[in-house]
Amino acid sequence: MNSFYNSWFVAVITLGIALNLSWMRADAQELPDVSAFLNGVSENPVVISPGSGEFEGIFVETASGELTGITYTLTYRDLKPTTDDAGMETPGMVTQVHIHIGKEWENGGVVAFLCSNMEGAPAGTPPCPQPTEAAPEVTVQGTIEAADVLAAGIGDTPGIIPAGDLNAVRQIMLGGASYVNLHTVAHPAGELRGPIFFELDF
């Protein structure tokens, strides 16, 4: 009889562990693979801005491990307002947001668009939502595919990232050699910036 109950107890514990591991794996799949925290002092040169933001990216792969896209969520808020000739302030206006190649304090080329309100953005680029006084925080989502990847380099070294090379984008993201840059009317070269870093899953 004791042997029966012992076997039953072990089976229940084993099932519980298996279910727990399954739930942990399911939760882990919801976590971002890469992230960035955006602020003005990360800009090069430094920008003093009340704004901030976050970027999260998830690598989308086939069952065989082939990278097919990078889904992302970008949130930003409290951008520096602009003042017209009459002294009237309006909330900060976003022009475009990109992923660039480059390590900290390096200014590199555009690898991919995250959103844009400018002419000439690649087809399919989502518009950048504008924060307002009533809704100072906004979010935009999208997916970067191979066709969205632009040839980019740093300084006198062009073409580090070949056009269409999605795996190269993943490599610079995981290697700490990319950043998100948010451009505004007040700061055309960039108001908020954040290095993209690898998220560790525990």
C-alpha positions in Angstrom: 0.0 0.0 0.0 2.8 2.4 0.9 4.5 1.7 -2.4 1.3 2.6 -4.2 0.9 5.9 -2.4 4.6 6.7 -2.9 4.3 6.1 -6.7 1.2 8.2 -6.8 2.9 11.0 -4.9 5.9 10.9 -7.2 3.7 11.0 -10.3 1.8 14.1 -8.9 5.0 15.9 -8.1 6.5 15.1 -11.5 3.4 16.3 -13.3 3.5 19.5 -11.2 7.1 20.2 -12.2 6.4 19.6 -15.8 3.4 21.9 -15.8 5.4 24.6 -14.0 8.2 24.4 -16.5 5.7 24.6 -19.4 4.2 27.7 -17.9 7.7 29.2 -17.4 8.5 28.6 -21.1 5.2 30.1 -22.2 5.9 33.2 -20.0 9.4 33.4 -21.4 8.1 33.5 -25.0 6.2 36.7 -24.0 9.4 38.5 -22.9 11.3 40.7 -25.3 14.6 39.5 -26.7 16.0 43.0 -26.9 15.2 46.3 -25.2 16.2 50.0 -25.1 15.5 52.8 -22.7 15.4 56.2 -24.4 16.4 59.6 -22.9 18.0 62.8 -24.0 21.3 62.4 -22.2 22.1 59.3 -24.3 22.1 61.4 -27.4 25.4 62.4 -29.0 25.7 65.3 -28.4 23.7 65.2 -25.2 20.2 66.7 -25.3 18.3 68.0 -22.3 14.8 66.8 -22.7 11.9 65.9 -20.3 11.1 63.0 -22.6 11.7 59.3 -22.2 10.7 56.1 -24.0 11.1 52.3 -24.3 11.7 49.9 -27.1 11.1 46.1 -27.0 11.9 43.7 -29.8 11.1 40.0 -30.3 12.8 37.8 -32.9 10.3 35.9 -34.9 11.7 32.5 -36.2 10.4 29.5 -38.1 10.4 26.1 -36.5 13.8 25.5 -38.1 15.2 28.7 -36.5 15.2 30.9 -39.6 14.7 34.6 -38.6 11.7 36.0 -40.5 11.1 39.3 -38.6 11.6 41.4 -35.6 8.3 42.6 -34.0 8.6 45.7 -31.9 6.8 48.0 -29.5 7.9 51.6 -29.1 6.6 53.9 -26.4 7.5 57.5 -25.8 6.2 60.4 -23.7 6.7 64.0 -22.5 8.7 65.3 -25.4 10.2 68.8 -25.4 7.5 71.3 -26.5 8.1 73.7 -29.3 7.4 77.5 -29.0 6.2 79.6 -31.9 7.0 83.3 -32.6 4.0 84.3 -30.4 5.4 82.4 -27.4 2.8 79.7 -27.6 3.9 76.2 -26.6 2.8 73.0 -28.4 3.6 69.4 -27.3 6.7 68.0 -28.8 6.2 66.7 -32.4 7.9 63.5 -33.5 9.2 63.3 -37.1 10.7 59.8 -37.3 12.2 57.0 -35.2 15.0 54.7 -36.5 17.3 51.9 -35.5 20.9 52.9 -36.1 24.1 50.9 -36.1 26.6 52.2 -33.6 27.9 51.6 -30.1 27.6 54.2 -27.2 28.7 57.6 -28.3 28.9 56.5 -32.0 26.6 58.0 -34.6 25.9 55.5 -37.3 23.6 55.1 -40.2 19.9 54.1 -40.3 19.3 50.4 -40.3 15.5 50.4 -40.2 12.6 52.7 -39.7 10.3 52.2 -36.7 7.9 55.0 -37.6 7.9 58.1 -39.7 5.9 61.2 -40.5 8.3 62.3 -43.2 8.2 62.0 -47.0 10.4 59.3 -48.4 10.0 56.7 -45.7 9.9 53.1 -46.9 6.5 51.8 -47.9 4.7 50.2 -45.0 6.4 52.3 -42.3 3.8 53.1 -39.6 3.2 56.8 -38.8 4.6 58.1 -35.6 1.8 59.0 -33.2 2.0 62.4 -31.6 1.8 62.9 -27.9 -0.8 65.5 -26.7 -1.5 67.2 -23.4 -4.4 64.9 -22.9 -2.4 61.8 -23.9 1.3 62.5 -23.3 2.3 58.9 -23.8 1.9 57.0 -27.1 2.8 53.6 -28.5 3.5 52.3 -32.0 4.0 48.7 -33.0 5.3 47.0 -36.1 7.5 44.3 -37.7 10.9 44.7 -39.3 11.4 42.3 -42.2 14.3 41.7 -44.5 12.9 44.1 -47.1 13.0 46.8 -44.5 16.7 46.6 -43.7 18.8 49.4 -45.2 22.5 49.3 -46.0 24.2 51.2 -43.2 27.7 51.9 -41.8 29.6 54.1 -39.4 31.6 57.2 -40.5 34.1 56.2 -43.2 33.0 52.5 -43.1 29.9 52.2 -45.2 28.0 49.0 -45.9 28.7 47.2 -42.6 25.0 46.2 -42.7 24.0 45.0 -46.2 20.6 45.9 -47.4 18.1 43.2 -46.6 20.3 41.4 -44.1 17.9 40.8 -41.2 20.4 38.4 -39.4 23.0 41.2 -39.4 20.5 43.4 -37.6 19.9 40.8 -35.0 23.7 40.4 -34.6 24.3 44.1 -33.9 21.3 44.2 -31.5 22.6 41.2 -29.5 26.2 42.6 -29.7 25.5 46.0 -28.3 26.2 47.8 -31.5 22.8 49.4 -32.3 20.5 52.1 -30.8 17.1 53.6 -31.2 17.0 57.3 -32.1 13.8 59.4 -31.9 13.8 62.6 -34.0 11.6 65.6 -33.2 10.8 69.1 -34.6 12.7 70.6 -31.6 15.7 68.3 -32.2 15.9 67.1 -35.8 19.1 65.1 -35.2 17.5 63.3 -32.3 15.9 64.1 -29.0 15.8 60.7 -27.4 18.2 57.8 -27.8 18.8 54.4 -26.2 21.2 51.6 -26.8 19.6 48.3 -27.6 20.6 45.5 -25.3 20.0 41.8 -25.0 17.3 40.7 -22.5 18.4 37.7 -20.3 15.6 35.2 -19.6 15.6 33.6 -16.2 
